Amino acid sequence: MEKIESHKQNWEKLGEMDPLWAVLSDNSKRFNNWNLEEFLQTGEVEVENVYSVMRELNVGLNKGEVLDFGCGVGRLARHFLKHFDKYNGCDISKNMLERAKKINQDLSAEFFENGEDLKIFKDQKFDFIYSGIVLQHLPDKEMVKKYILEFYRVLKNDGLLVFQLPSKIPWRFRLQPVRKVYLFLKLLGLSDKFLYKQLGLYPIKMSAIEEEDMKNFLIKVGFKVLTIKDDSYCGPSVESRTYYCQK
Ligand SMILES: C[S@@+](CC[C@H](N)C(=O)[O-])C[C@H]1O[C@@H](n2cnc3c(N)ncnc32)[C@H](O)[C@@H]1O
């Protein structure tokens, strides 16, 4: 099982070598080929999609404070700030957060480094919590569930939680050959830079929790599950869901 320290190190390295690609892994944008404006623009569609579902659900939307869990370089900050008074991003990678602070220095945004939990935040702080393309990369399913419990704790009563998570990964993707070869060559002493820049190898992991399992867990924790939508965060081959929940 991957330990949290090596998980953090992997994201530190990616945050240093190619942060925008590590966030949105489009093959044509690899090796620092994202144009920043184009990259930030992708966040607008994402936030507005979430909002259109919430309008359909007819849930009361407070302005207040939003937490973007696993915010990366803060791609969504300016778009969430159209709907909230304050944006808070947290991430495990200092390198990602440094970049996030630079990109969003003109905004009412604050960035925090978290570790295995969200103890940096007091109970019932946030009106809204969002997390996209993050939980799937955590070291194991228990940690995903542990963070769901933390989301419940730091969310205000009636607050909303929206998060994405794959529900099923086909066998051929579960083998994750890129990650396996990366780990093997790393054991032989090759550097992360060489593995990424020369061989295009990286350590990103992807895991899934079945929709029924996740739904039952959310209900057990105390969330009301408002709706579950299919999404395309992981491309055409991996089934992924976005869960809309209320505390
Ligand atoms: C694929 S990126 C997505 C970034 C952002 N959510 C976005 O969509 O623009 C995944 C991010 O999750 C962060 N991450 C991974 N594990 C984390 C954890 N345990 N706590 C907080 N952030 C984490 C990584 O450092 C990385 O910035």
The ligand as an SDF file (V2000), in Angstrom:
LIG
                    3D

 27 29  0  0  0  0  0  0  0  0999 V2000
   -5.3030   16.0620  -10.8460 C   0  0  0  0  0  0  0  0  0  0  0  0
   -4.9510   17.3350   -9.6940 S   0  0  0  0  0  0  0  0  0  0  0  0
   -6.5000   18.2320   -9.6730 C   0  0  0  0  0  0  0  0  0  0  0  0
   -6.3730   19.6610   -9.1630 C   0  0  0  0  0  0  0  0  0  0  0  0
   -7.6770   20.4490   -9.0690 C   0  0  0  0  0  0  0  0  0  0  0  0
   -8.6900   19.7290   -8.3220 N   0  0  0  0  0  0  0  0  0  0  0  0
   -8.2110   20.8150  -10.4320 C   0  0  0  0  0  0  0  0  0  0  0  0
   -9.1450   20.1310  -10.8930 O   0  0  0  0  0  0  0  0  0  0  0  0
   -7.7390   21.7670  -11.0280 O   0  0  0  0  0  0  0  0  0  0  0  0
   -4.9600   16.4750   -8.1600 C   0  0  0  0  0  0  0  0  0  0  0  0
   -4.5090   17.3380   -6.9900 C   0  0  0  0  0  0  0  0  0  0  0  0
   -4.8360   16.6480   -5.7780 O   0  0  0  0  0  0  0  0  0  0  0  0
   -3.8060   16.9180   -4.8580 C   0  0  0  0  0  0  0  0  0  0  0  0
   -3.8560   15.8970   -3.7950 N   0  0  0  0  0  0  0  0  0  0  0  0
   -3.5130   14.5990   -3.8690 C   0  0  0  0  0  0  0  0  0  0  0  0
   -3.6940   14.0220   -2.6580 N   0  0  0  0  0  0  0  0  0  0  0  0
   -4.1830   14.9580   -1.8290 C   0  0  0  0  0  0  0  0  0  0  0  0
   -4.5810   14.9560   -0.4560 C   0  0  0  0  0  0  0  0  0  0  0  0
   -4.5030   13.8850    0.3120 N   0  0  0  0  0  0  0  0  0  0  0  0
   -5.0250   16.1190    0.0670 N   0  0  0  0  0  0  0  0  0  0  0  0
   -5.0870   17.2290   -0.6960 C   0  0  0  0  0  0  0  0  0  0  0  0
   -4.7200   17.2870   -1.9770 N   0  0  0  0  0  0  0  0  0  0  0  0
   -4.2840   16.1650   -2.5490 C   0  0  0  0  0  0  0  0  0  0  0  0
   -2.5550   16.8820   -5.7000 C   0  0  0  0  0  0  0  0  0  0  0  0
   -1.4570   17.4850   -5.0670 O   0  0  0  0  0  0  0  0  0  0  0  0
   -3.0190   17.6270   -6.9580 C   0  0  0  0  0  0  0  0  0  0  0  0
   -2.7870   18.9940   -6.8680 O   0  0  0  0  0  0  0  0  0  0  0  0
  1  2  1  0
  2  3  1  0
  2 10  1  0
  3  4  1  0
  4  5  1  0
  5  6  1  0
  5  7  1  0
  7  8  2  0
  7  9  1  0
 10 11  1  0
 11 12  1  0
 11 26  1  0
 12 13  1  0
 13 14  1  0
 13 24  1  0
 14 15  1  0
 14 23  1  0
 15 16  2  0
 16 17  1  0
 17 18  1  0
 17 23  2  0
 18 19  1  0
 18 20  2  0
 20 21  1  0
 21 22  2  0
 22 23  1  0
 24 25  1  0
 24 26  1  0
 26 27  1  0
M  CHG  2   2   1   9  -1
M  END
$$$$
